[in-house]
């Protein structure tokens, strides 16, 4: 037999209260990264924490999906900030190119210890894209700089 509308509404209300009484799942992101996460969201990018599906990566940017995937291991390794900044630079590069990543022509180079990381790419353009992301992630003011790049190249969605 069917339920009365009143009993359905009561059941929904009870279920909603049960959900509200559950403890909130703590975000692994630090408070210092919340403004960057909010900016990415404002510009139409999603950030997911999950295994990237590509061996050994800490994160990657999927431009067509406007998606940044971050490997959960970065939180244990203390690499969450640099990983998110690196991928957010790729998001700014995507905004600049509109349909594909575009080299921004940033006036700084990554430190020598990071250069091997992007030299594995044969394509010189891909090397430049990675060099920019590594250069920004290595800066002491990386959070300010990546916010500046997103604000300069991206439009709110």
Backbone torsions as a table, in degrees:
resi	resn	phi	psi	omega
1	UNK	NA	154.1	179.9
2	UNK	-79.7	153.1	177.6
3	UNK	-86.9	152.3	176.5
4	UNK	-74.5	153.4	178.6
5	UNK	-55.7	-35.8	-178.9
6	UNK	-65.8	-40.1	-179.1
7	UNK	-71.4	-32.0	176.7
8	UNK	-66.6	-45.1	179.1
9	UNK	-63.1	-41.8	178.1
10	UNK	-62.0	-43.4	179.8
11	UNK	-63.4	-41.0	178.4
12	UNK	-64.5	-42.7	179.9
13	UNK	-62.4	-42.9	179.3
14	UNK	-65.2	-42.6	178.8
15	UNK	-63.8	-39.4	179.2
16	UNK	-64.9	-42.6	177.6
17	UNK	-63.6	-37.4	178.7
18	UNK	-64.1	-41.7	178.1
19	UNK	-65.5	-41.2	-178.9
20	UNK	-67.3	-27.3	-178.3
21	UNK	-82.9	-9.6	177.8
22	UNK	-71.1	142.2	177.0
23	UNK	-64.1	141.7	179.8
24	UNK	-69.5	143.1	176.5
25	UNK	-76.4	122.9	-177.5
26	UNK	-68.8	136.8	176.6
27	UNK	-76.9	136.5	177.5
28	UNK	-75.7	-11.3	-178.3
29	UNK	-76.6	136.1	178.3
30	UNK	-71.6	162.4	178.9
31	UNK	-62.0	-31.1	-179.0
32	UNK	-68.6	-20.8	-179.8
33	UNK	-94.1	-8.6	-178.5
34	UNK	-59.0	-43.2	178.4
35	UNK	-61.0	-37.5	178.3
36	UNK	-67.5	-43.1	177.8
37	UNK	-61.3	-40.2	178.0
38	UNK	-65.6	-40.1	177.4
39	UNK	-63.5	-45.9	178.4
40	UNK	-57.2	-43.8	178.4
41	UNK	-63.0	-44.4	-179.5
42	UNK	-60.5	-32.5	-179.7
43	UNK	-91.1	10.2	173.0
44	UNK	87.9	17.5	178.3
45	UNK	-103.0	143.2	176.0
46	UNK	-107.0	146.9	176.4
47	UNK	-121.0	125.7	177.6
48	UNK	-121.2	140.7	174.6
49	UNK	-101.9	112.1	178.3
50	UNK	-169.9	169.4	176.9
51	UNK	-62.4	127.9	-176.5
52	UNK	-64.6	-21.6	-178.9
53	UNK	82.0	2.1	175.5
54	UNK	-124.2	119.0	-171.8
55	UNK	-49.7	127.4	170.5
56	UNK	79.1	3.7	-178.3
57	UNK	-88.0	143.6	174.3
58	UNK	-84.3	-24.3	178.7
59	UNK	-174.6	167.4	173.3
60	UNK	-155.8	161.6	179.8
61	UNK	-113.2	126.2	176.7
62	UNK	-106.9	96.9	-172.2
63	UNK	-60.3	-42.6	-176.4
64	UNK	-61.5	-34.2	-179.9
65	UNK	-91.6	-5.7	-174.0
66	UNK	51.3	50.0	-171.9
67	UNK	-126.3	132.4	171.4
68	UNK	-109.5	124.5	177.7
69	UNK	-109.0	128.9	-179.5
70	UNK	-120.1	128.1	178.9
71	UNK	-68.8	131.6	-179.5
72	UNK	-59.2	-21.9	-178.5
73	UNK	-64.3	-22.2	-178.1
74	UNK	-62.9	-27.6	179.5
75	UNK	-69.9	-40.0	177.6
76	UNK	-68.0	-34.1	-176.9
77	UNK	-86.9	-7.3	-177.9
78	UNK	73.8	26.4	-178.2
79	UNK	-109.9	14.0	-176.4
80	UNK	-63.7	-41.7	-178.5
81	UNK	-66.3	-50.3	-177.4
82	UNK	-66.4	-34.1	178.8
83	UNK	-66.8	-47.0	180.0
84	UNK	-64.5	-41.0	178.1
85	UNK	-62.2	-46.3	-179.8
86	UNK	-55.2	-50.2	-177.9
87	UNK	-69.8	-31.7	177.1
88	UNK	-68.0	-31.0	174.2
89	UNK	-63.0	-41.9	176.8
90	UNK	-61.9	-35.8	176.5
91	UNK	-62.7	-42.7	177.2
92	UNK	-64.3	-39.0	177.4
93	UNK	-62.7	-37.9	178.1
94	UNK	-66.2	-43.3	177.4
95	UNK	-59.8	-41.3	-179.8
96	UNK	-63.8	-38.8	-178.8
97	UNK	-86.4	-15.3	178.4
98	UNK	68.8	-39.8	178.3
99	UNK	-125.3	-13.2	177.0
100	UNK	-152.3	163.3	179.8
101	UNK	-65.5	139.7	-179.9
102	UNK	-126.4	135.6	175.3
103	UNK	-63.2	131.3	-176.5
104	UNK	-86.4	-15.9	-179.0
105	UNK	72.3	38.9	-178.7
106	UNK	-65.6	144.2	-173.6
107	UNK	-85.6	29.3	179.1
108	UNK	-144.8	157.6	-177.4
109	UNK	-111.6	154.7	175.2
110	UNK	-70.8	153.6	177.5
111	UNK	-63.4	154.2	-175.9
112	UNK	-54.2	-36.1	-177.4
113	UNK	-67.7	-15.7	178.7
114	UNK	-99.6	-10.0	-173.7
115	UNK	-63.5	-33.9	179.4
116	UNK	-61.4	-29.5	-176.1
117	UNK	-61.1	-34.0	-178.2
118	UNK	-104.3	-7.1	178.5
119	UNK	-73.1	-11.2	178.3
120	UNK	-68.2	-16.4	178.5
121	UNK	-84.3	129.9	-179.8
122	UNK	-75.8	-32.4	-177.5
123	UNK	-72.6	119.3	-178.9
124	UNK	-59.3	-35.7	178.3
125	UNK	-63.9	-43.4	178.0
126	UNK	-63.7	-36.8	176.3
127	UNK	-61.2	-42.1	179.2
128	UNK	-65.2	-42.2	178.4
129	UNK	-59.8	-46.7	-180.0
130	UNK	-67.7	-39.1	179.4
131	UNK	-58.9	-42.3	178.4
132	UNK	-63.6	-43.9	-179.4
133	UNK	-64.5	-42.1	177.6
134	UNK	-66.8	-36.3	179.7
135	UNK	-64.5	-43.3	179.9
136	UNK	-67.6	-43.5	-178.1
137	UNK	-64.0	-24.4	-178.5
138	UNK	-84.8	-10.6	-177.4
139	UNK	-74.6	147.4	176.5
140	UNK	-69.4	-27.3	178.7
141	UNK	-101.4	31.8	-173.5
142	UNK	-55.6	-37.7	-178.8
143	UNK	-68.2	-39.1	177.1
144	UNK	-67.3	-44.4	-176.6
145	UNK	-65.7	-43.2	-179.0
146	UNK	-68.0	-34.5	175.5
147	UNK	-63.4	-41.6	178.6
148	UNK	-60.6	-43.9	-179.5
149	UNK	-64.9	-44.2	178.3
150	UNK	-61.9	-44.3	179.8
151	UNK	-65.8	-33.4	-179.5
152	UNK	-72.8	-40.5	-170.6
153	UNK	-104.8	-19.5	-174.6
154	UNK	-106.4	153.8	176.4
155	UNK	-114.9	141.2	177.7
156	UNK	-57.9	148.0	-179.8
157	UNK	-118.5	NA	NA
